[in-house]
């Protein structure tokens, strides 16, 4: 009899934990009360690691596109142009957590400001989706807005901001039913969020009942061996990595031509 009581008590405790978890995640935020956290140091490199991951997510997808196509028309100057644009672009990581069937689930969106790689390179590639990883948990932040969007319109010149892409992508997934509304959103961004992005953040929080925190990188001048400076150095090496992918593609094309020439 005591074992039965113990089992019921254990189930009750689990049920209470689930209720508290749900309350924590779905607690309604104050109107427009987006939490802003200024990052001035990152001794353990946690934030920098997140931002580096967001940058690599896009650069490696561009590399896959370059590696899969005829690269004769691409010059080193073209690749350097893409690398330079992205070395100075804003990168952001969006972590959206919601509770489904009593369990927290987190989806990560990787955002980078500006045009897509195919447009920067002037390639006749209509869509880069196939070059991005297929993953339920990691997704590309895109610029397309949801039909009937509740988000405040971004200011002129800020439509392609990394933050705008992130908010729009999560909104689309909520509207389409891929995500539950009322979750918890944490954002890490490589520079301070502008007024336009903060307004969009407030409208997102109000429109979908999402508690939102933006962790923004504030520090500009850092020692040469700091994690943030290491991130900048890593991003400046993007051109070298892109040229490596192009070289691999050219070598593969040469082998294919050689094999084809040997066939009867």
Secondary structure, 3 states (H helix, E strand, C coil): CHHHHHHHHHHHHHHHHHHHHHHHHHCCCCCCCCEEEEECCCCCCHHHHHHHHHHHHHHHHHHHHHHCCCCCCCCHHHHHHHHHHHHCCCEEEEEEEEEECCEEEEEEEEEECCCCHHHHCCCCCCCCHHHCCCCCCEEECCCCCCCCCCCCCCCCCCCCCHHHHHHHHHHHHHHCCCCCCCCEEEEEECCCCCHHHHHHHHHHHHHHCCEEEEEEECCCCCCCCCHHHHHHHHHHCHHHHHHHHHHHHHHHHHHHHHHHHHCC
